[in-house]
Amino acid sequence: MDEQGTAPAPEPGHPHGSEFAELSARVKEAGLFRRRPVHYVVRGGAAVAAFGGAWVVLALGAPGWWQVSMAVLLAVAYTQLSFLGHDAGHKQIFRGRRANDAVGTGLAGLVGLSYGWWVGKHTRHHAHPNVEGADPDIDIAALAFSTGQSRAKAGFLRWMAKYQAYLFFPLLLLEGLDLHWSGIKAVWHGDLKRRRLEAGMLAGHLVAYLTAVFVLLPPGIAFVFIAVHHAVWGVYMGCSFAPNHKAMPHLEPGHRLDFLRRQVLTSHNVKGGRWMTFTMGGLNYQIEHHLFPSIPMAMLRHAQPLVRDFCTQRGIHYSQGGLVRTYVQVLRHLHDVGAPLRATSERVSG
């Protein structure tokens, strides 16, 4: 998906494995793999301060509907903490796995997510971006990202696929709750290495969160607070991840694309500078992130011109565009995927 709104079909496989090695050497020579401890201290401190500040204001302020505004601040803090957990999962904060996992698990506990579940899911996504049947990020019951997926829907889910472009943003209101529920299911089914730890953290978060909300707020305001908090968090998270792959080409299992082309052709960057980088947690540089997931997010803007020029020199399509245009393309793609189902319904009713 480029600035003109076109998404070329994946080109045939190329035996160019050495191209990625060449690009990787250039990125390493530029020093972009080095860790940024000061950046993460500042960024993490700000996110934790916003998280704690929201609860302090609720505790010290007079009861009233104004308190619902703190739900928005808490949703922003949740998202920024989730971004930091994402970075820890990719070993961007520390060089060692153990330290990153400790930070990631702690951050996940603050927002009520299962770190182990997310890391497993996200690792599969990075290995198989937009590959039908292999990428969990395009295996969502409520949505269809290809005509094959839309035809496989039945009943109410088939109806949702018809009008999914209109339902997309409303569905994001539930994304926060779905993240909680996915973690609970993972713990319940036992597919986690640290099942007891994660179960305890999820239970602790749930008890602490509900206790704080209903102790600090009147019952009516408390229910609205919870709804607003999770709705804003879900929309923020969904809007940060949705532009990255959703309108890009899908690959069939067994495709012959090499690693470089597989990652570049299925990913899309969002333009907007440092403000966009902060808002999206660095996910706006999705192409560079997929090629080099361990590069700290703060360094991706320096990797971007190297990767873009490298792709241009080799005729590899490099997709990027503004935020509004990107969302328009995502919605248009979802609408087009549902078109055959709408056409079938019209013929039957006619």
Residue pairs with C-beta under 8 A, 6 or more apart in sequence:
1 7
1 247
1 248
1 268
1 319
1 321
1 326
1 329
2 317
2 319
2 320
2 321
3 320
3 321
3 322
3 325
5 321
5 325
5 328
5 329
5 332
7 247
7 248
7 249
7 319
7 329
7 333
8 249
8 265
8 317
9 249
10 249
10 251
10 255
10 257
10 261
10 265
10 266
11 257
11 261
11 265
12 256
13 255
13 256
13 257
13 258
14 257
14 258
14 261
15 258
16 258
16 260
16 261
16 314
17 258
17 259
19 258
19 260
19 314
20 258
20 259
20 260
20 291
22 310
23 260
23 291
23 306
23 307
23 310
24 292
26 306
26 310
27 33
27 292
27 295
27 303
27 306
27 307
30 302
30 303
30 306
32 292
32 295
32 299
32 302
32 303
33 292
33 294
33 295
33 299
34 296
34 299
35 92
35 93
35 94
35 95
35 296
36 296
36 298
36 299
37 93
39 296
39 298
40 84
40 87
40 93
40 296
43 80
43 84
44 84
46 80
47 77
47 80
47 81
47 84
48 77
48 81
50 73
50 74
50 76
50 77
50 80
51 74
51 77
51 78
51 81
51 110
53 73
54 70
54 73
54 74
54 77
55 74
55 212
55 216
57 70
58 67
58 70
58 212
58 216
58 217
59 216
61 67
63 217
63 218
63 221
64 221
65 221
65 224
67 216
67 217
67 221
67 225
68 221
68 224
68 225
68 228
70 225
71 225
71 226
71 228
71 229
71 232
72 228
72 229
72 232
74 229
74 233
75 176
75 228
75 229
75 230
75 231
75 232
75 233
75 236
76 232
76 236
78 111
78 176
78 229
78 233
79 233
79 236
79 237
79 240
79 281
80 281
81 107
81 110
81 111
82 107
82 111
82 113
82 237
82 281
83 240
83 281
83 282
83 283
83 297
84 93
84 103
84 107
84 281
85 103
85 104
85 107
85 108
85 111
85 113
85 115
85 118
86 122
86 281
87 93
87 281
87 282
87 296
87 297
88 100
88 101
88 103
88 104
88 107
89 100
89 104
89 115
89 118
89 119
89 122
90 293
90 294
91 97
91 100
91 294
92 100
92 293
92 294
92 295
92 296
92 297
93 99
93 100
93 103
93 296
94 100
94 103
101 115
104 115
104 119
105 115
105 194
105 197
105 198
105 201
107 115
108 114
108 115
108 118
108 201
109 115
109 201
109 202
109 204
109 205
110 205
111 205
112 179
112 180
112 183
112 202
112 205
112 206
112 209
113 179
113 180
113 183
114 182
114 183
114 184
114 186
114 187
114 192
114 198
114 202
115 198
116 186
116 192
116 193
116 194
116 198
117 182
117 183
117 186
117 187
117 191
117 192
117 198
118 183
120 191
121 136
121 137
124 134
124 135
124 136
125 135
125 136
125 137
126 290
126 293
127 134
128 134
128 135
128 251
129 135
129 137
129 245
129 262
129 263
129 266
129 267
129 290
130 138
130 145
130 245
130 248
130 249
130 250
130 251
130 266
131 250
131 251
131 252
131 253
131 255
132 138
132 146
132 148
132 149
132 250
132 251
132 252
132 253
133 139
133 253
134 253
137 241
137 245
138 145
138 146
138 149
138 245
138 246
138 250
141 157
142 157
142 160
142 164
142 167
142 171
143 160
143 161
143 164
143 168
143 171
143 334
144 150
144 152
144 153
144 161
144 164
144 334
144 337
144 338
145 246
145 250
145 333
145 334
145 337
146 250
146 337
147 337
147 340
149 161
149 337
150 158
150 161
150 337
150 338
150 340
150 341
151 340
151 341
153 160
153 161
153 341
158 341
160 167
161 337
161 338
161 341
162 338
162 341
162 342
162 345
163 338
163 342
164 334
164 335
164 337
164 338
165 331
165 332
165 334
165 335
165 338
168 242
168 330
168 331
168 334
169 235
171 238
172 234
172 235
172 237
172 238
172 239
172 242
173 231
173 234
173 235
174 231
174 234
175 233
175 234
175 235
175 237
175 238
176 229
176 230
176 231
176 233
176 234
176 237
177 230
177 234
178 234
179 234
179 237
180 202
183 198
183 202
184 202
186 192
186 198
187 195
187 198
187 199
187 202
192 198
213 222
213 225
213 226
214 222
217 225
239 327
240 279
240 280
240 281
240 283
241 283
242 327
242 330
243 268
243 270
243 284
243 286
243 323
243 326
243 327
243 330
244 267
244 268
244 283
244 286
245 266
245 267
245 268
245 286
246 330
246 333
246 334
247 268
247 326
247 329
247 330
247 332
247 333
248 265
248 266
248 267
248 268
248 319
249 265
249 266
250 266
251 257
251 262
251 266
255 262
257 265
260 291
260 316
261 316
263 287
263 290
263 291
264 287
264 290
264 291
264 307
264 311
264 316
264 317
264 318
265 316
265 317
266 290
267 286
267 287
267 289
267 290
267 319
268 286
268 287
268 319
268 320
268 321
268 326
269 284
269 285
269 286
269 287
269 288
269 304
269 318
269 319
269 320
269 321
270 276
270 280
270 284
270 286
270 320
270 321
270 322
270 323
270 326
271 284
271 320
271 321
271 322
271 323
272 279
272 284
272 322
272 323
274 301
276 284
276 323
277 284
277 285
277 297
277 298
277 300
277 301
281 297
282 289
282 297
282 298
282 300
283 289
285 297
285 300
285 301
285 303
285 304
287 304
287 307
287 318
287 319
287 320
288 295
288 300
288 303
288 304
288 307
289 295
289 297
289 300
291 307
292 303
295 303
307 318
308 318
308 320
311 317
311 318
312 318
321 329
